[in-house]
Amino acid sequence: MTEGLSNEEIACMRAAGRVAALILKKLKKCVRPGVTTKYIEESFDNYLKEYPEMESAFKGFMGYPASLCVSINDEVIHGIPSEERTIKEGDLVSIDLGIKYKGLFVDTAYTYIAGRAQPPAKKLLKASLKALYEGIKKAKPQATTGDVGSAVQSFIEKQGFAVVRKFVGHGIGRALHQHPEVPNFGTPGKGDELSDGMAIAIEPMVTAGNYDVEVAKDGWTAKTRDGSLSAHFEHTVAITKKGPVILTRI
């Protein structure tokens, strides 16, 4: 169970979270037509070198070969950066990164638009980001993961979009992925109970079409089965008696 983080541990996660948020914001300038997804990874690595006590949380995790994930359009999550993948005008580019600091972990993601996008794509991003904060509002002691997931799901479905079922958010802290799972769907009052001192990664993964996804031949990249656009936003959130505290923002 993800519980029992001390104030000192949460403070360390907050320090790492600020760096993660700062780097994620800097990477926005890399999201432009003609840039390879490998360049985004290289930029992340260079920015992270400015913080020698911190390291990528993803590199080598369960065999993952890169230091962050870059997913484009119908790729929902876990896109592997490549010299062969070039960003095009109007692409939706999801950047997902994690940082390890003093044995503790944070995880965050944001979807950017390369250049200009069509109104439906903008609506998808706006709704997905809003859904993240709807979920965060529910992240309080004695609430449940079902409360969080239901808030995300109900908001997204009212916008005419769908939430992915195959992949979910997760507990985080002393490990990158811990109990409990934090789905982006559910029933209020159901699921695992949240408690003071826990930290969870809330991460709506939203599609413009059907929620079914499939994993590509590389064994990592999850794509929408119907080829529809997707968006991914994520924050690491501490559960406290005073309410949710977002650890991965500047």
C-alpha positions as CSV (number, residue, x, y, z in Angstrom):
1,M,0.0,0.0,0.0
2,T,1.3,3.5,-0.9
3,E,1.1,5.1,2.5
4,G,3.3,6.4,5.3
5,L,5.4,8.9,3.4
6,S,7.0,11.3,5.9
7,N,6.9,15.0,5.5
8,E,10.6,14.9,4.6
9,E,10.0,12.4,1.9
10,I,7.1,14.4,0.4
11,A,9.4,17.5,0.5
12,C,12.0,15.6,-1.5
13,M,9.3,14.5,-4.0
14,R,8.2,18.2,-4.2
15,A,11.8,19.2,-5.0
16,A,12.0,16.6,-7.8
17,G,8.5,17.5,-8.9
18,R,9.5,21.2,-9.5
19,V,12.4,20.1,-11.6
20,A,10.2,17.7,-13.6
21,A,7.7,20.4,-14.2
22,L,10.4,22.9,-15.2
23,I,12.0,20.5,-17.7
24,L,8.6,19.5,-19.1
25,K,7.8,23.1,-19.7
26,K,11.2,23.7,-21.4
27,L,10.6,20.7,-23.7
28,K,7.6,22.4,-25.2
29,K,10.0,24.4,-27.4
30,C,11.2,21.1,-28.9
31,V,7.7,20.3,-30.1
32,R,7.8,21.7,-33.5
33,P,7.7,20.4,-37.1
34,G,11.0,18.8,-38.3
35,V,12.2,17.8,-34.8
36,T,12.8,14.1,-34.1
37,T,11.5,12.5,-30.9
38,K,15.1,11.4,-30.2
39,Y,16.0,15.1,-30.0
40,I,13.4,15.6,-27.3
41,E,15.0,12.8,-25.3
42,E,18.5,14.2,-25.7
43,S,17.2,17.6,-24.6
44,F,15.7,16.1,-21.5
45,D,19.0,14.3,-20.7
46,N,20.9,17.6,-21.1
47,Y,18.5,19.5,-18.8
48,L,18.6,16.8,-16.2
49,K,22.4,17.0,-16.1
50,E,22.0,20.4,-14.3
51,Y,20.6,18.4,-11.3
52,P,23.4,15.8,-10.6
53,E,21.5,14.2,-7.7
54,M,18.5,13.5,-9.9
55,E,18.1,10.8,-12.6
56,S,15.5,9.5,-15.1
57,A,13.0,7.3,-13.4
58,F,12.1,5.5,-16.7
59,K,15.5,4.5,-18.1
60,G,15.7,0.7,-17.7
61,F,12.4,0.5,-15.8
62,M,11.1,-3.0,-16.7
63,G,13.5,-2.9,-19.6
64,Y,12.3,0.4,-21.0
65,P,15.1,1.6,-23.4
66,A,14.8,5.4,-23.2
67,S,14.9,8.1,-20.5
68,L,11.4,9.4,-21.3
69,C,8.3,8.7,-23.5
70,V,7.3,10.7,-26.5
71,S,4.0,9.6,-28.1
72,I,2.4,11.2,-31.2
73,N,-1.2,11.4,-32.3
74,D,-2.8,7.9,-32.0
75,E,0.1,6.8,-29.7
76,V,-1.4,7.1,-26.2
77,I,1.7,6.3,-24.0
78,H,5.1,4.7,-24.0
79,G,6.3,5.9,-27.3
80,I,10.1,5.2,-27.6
81,P,12.1,8.3,-28.9
82,S,13.7,7.6,-32.3
83,E,15.8,9.4,-34.9
84,E,13.4,8.0,-37.4
85,R,10.3,9.7,-36.0
86,T,9.9,13.3,-37.0
87,I,7.2,15.6,-35.7
88,K,4.9,17.2,-38.3
89,E,2.7,20.3,-38.4
90,G,-0.4,19.8,-36.3
91,D,0.9,16.7,-34.4
92,L,-0.2,16.1,-30.9
93,V,2.9,15.2,-28.9
94,S,2.6,13.6,-25.5
95,I,5.8,13.8,-23.3
96,D,5.9,11.6,-20.2
97,L,8.8,11.8,-17.8
98,G,9.8,10.7,-14.3
99,I,12.6,11.7,-12.0
100,K,14.2,9.7,-9.2
101,Y,15.7,11.7,-6.3
102,K,17.1,10.3,-3.0
103,G,15.3,7.0,-3.6
104,L,11.9,8.7,-4.3
105,F,10.0,9.1,-7.5
106,V,7.7,11.6,-9.3
107,D,5.9,11.2,-12.7
108,T,4.3,13.8,-14.9
109,A,3.1,14.2,-18.5
110,Y,1.7,16.9,-20.9
111,T,0.5,16.9,-24.4
112,Y,1.6,19.7,-26.7
113,I,0.6,20.7,-30.2
114,A,3.3,21.1,-32.9
115,G,2.4,24.3,-34.7
116,R,-1.3,24.7,-35.5
117,A,-4.0,22.0,-34.8
118,Q,-7.5,21.6,-35.9
119,P,-10.3,22.6,-33.4
120,P,-11.3,19.0,-32.6
121,A,-7.7,18.3,-31.4
122,K,-7.7,21.5,-29.3
123,K,-10.9,20.4,-27.7
124,L,-9.5,17.0,-26.9
125,L,-6.4,18.5,-25.2
126,K,-8.5,21.1,-23.3
127,A,-10.9,18.4,-22.0
128,S,-8.1,16.0,-21.1
129,L,-6.3,18.6,-19.0
130,K,-9.5,19.7,-17.3
131,A,-10.3,16.1,-16.5
132,L,-6.9,15.7,-14.7
133,Y,-7.8,18.5,-12.3
134,E,-11.3,17.1,-11.9
135,G,-9.7,13.9,-10.7
136,I,-7.2,15.7,-8.5
137,K,-10.1,17.5,-6.6
138,K,-11.2,14.1,-5.4
139,A,-7.8,13.0,-4.1
140,K,-8.4,13.4,-0.4
141,P,-8.1,11.2,2.7
142,Q,-11.0,8.7,3.0
143,A,-11.9,9.2,-0.7
144,T,-11.4,6.3,-3.0
145,T,-9.7,5.6,-6.3
146,G,-13.2,5.2,-7.7
147,D,-14.0,8.7,-6.7
148,V,-11.0,10.0,-8.7
149,G,-11.7,7.7,-11.7
150,S,-15.4,8.6,-11.8
151,A,-14.6,12.3,-11.8
152,V,-12.3,11.9,-14.8
153,Q,-14.6,9.5,-16.7
154,S,-17.8,11.5,-16.3
155,F,-16.1,14.7,-17.4
156,I,-14.5,13.2,-20.4
157,E,-17.5,11.3,-21.6
158,K,-19.7,14.4,-21.4
159,Q,-17.2,16.0,-23.8
160,G,-17.8,13.1,-26.3
161,F,-14.4,11.4,-25.7
162,A,-13.3,8.2,-24.0
163,V,-10.9,7.1,-21.3
164,V,-8.5,4.3,-21.9
165,R,-9.2,1.2,-19.7
166,K,-6.1,-0.9,-20.4
167,F,-3.7,1.5,-18.7
168,V,-4.2,3.4,-15.4
169,G,-2.5,5.7,-12.9
170,H,-0.7,4.4,-9.9
171,G,0.6,4.9,-6.4
172,I,4.1,6.4,-6.3
173,G,6.8,7.4,-3.8
174,R,9.4,4.9,-2.8
175,A,8.9,3.1,-6.1
176,L,7.8,4.4,-9.5
177,H,4.7,2.2,-9.6
178,Q,3.1,1.1,-6.4
179,H,-0.3,0.1,-5.1
180,P,-3.0,1.3,-5.6
181,E,-3.9,1.4,-9.2
182,V,-5.7,4.7,-10.1
183,P,-8.0,4.1,-13.1
184,N,-9.5,7.0,-15.1
185,F,-12.9,5.3,-14.7
186,G,-14.9,3.9,-11.9
187,T,-17.7,4.2,-9.4
188,P,-17.8,6.7,-6.5
189,G,-17.0,5.0,-3.2
190,K,-15.5,1.9,-4.8
191,G,-11.8,1.0,-5.2
192,D,-9.0,1.6,-2.7
193,E,-9.3,4.2,0.0
194,L,-6.8,7.1,0.0
195,S,-5.1,8.2,3.2
196,D,-2.9,11.0,4.5
197,G,0.7,10.5,3.5
198,M,0.1,8.6,0.3
199,A,1.1,9.9,-3.2
200,I,-0.6,8.9,-6.4
201,A,0.0,9.6,-10.1
202,I,-3.3,10.7,-11.7
203,E,-3.0,10.5,-15.5
204,P,-6.0,10.7,-17.8
205,M,-5.3,8.9,-21.1
206,V,-8.1,10.1,-23.4
207,T,-9.0,9.2,-27.0
208,A,-11.2,11.0,-29.5
209,G,-12.7,7.6,-30.6
210,N,-13.0,4.2,-29.0
211,Y,-11.0,3.5,-25.8
212,D,-9.5,0.2,-27.1
213,V,-5.7,0.3,-27.4
214,E,-3.1,-2.1,-28.7
215,V,0.6,-2.4,-28.1
216,A,2.9,-2.0,-31.1
217,K,5.5,-4.5,-32.2
218,D,8.2,-2.6,-30.2
219,G,6.5,-4.0,-27.1
220,W,5.9,-0.6,-25.6
221,T,4.0,1.9,-27.6
222,A,0.3,1.8,-26.9
223,K,-1.9,3.1,-29.8
224,T,-5.6,3.6,-30.2
225,R,-7.0,0.6,-32.1
226,D,-9.2,2.8,-34.3
227,G,-6.4,5.3,-35.1
228,S,-8.1,8.1,-33.3
229,L,-6.2,11.0,-31.7
230,S,-5.2,10.7,-28.0
231,A,-4.0,13.0,-25.2
232,H,-2.2,12.3,-21.9
233,F,-1.8,14.5,-18.9
234,E,-0.3,13.6,-15.5
235,H,0.6,14.9,-12.1
236,T,2.0,13.3,-9.0
237,V,-0.3,14.3,-6.1
238,A,0.3,14.0,-2.4
239,I,-2.8,13.1,-0.3
240,T,-2.9,15.3,2.8
241,K,-5.4,16.2,5.5
242,K,-5.5,19.7,4.0
243,G,-6.4,18.3,0.6
244,P,-4.5,17.3,-2.6
245,V,-1.0,18.8,-3.1
246,I,0.3,18.7,-6.7
247,L,4.0,17.8,-6.4
248,T,4.8,18.1,-10.1
249,R,4.3,21.8,-10.9
250,I,6.5,24.8,-10.7
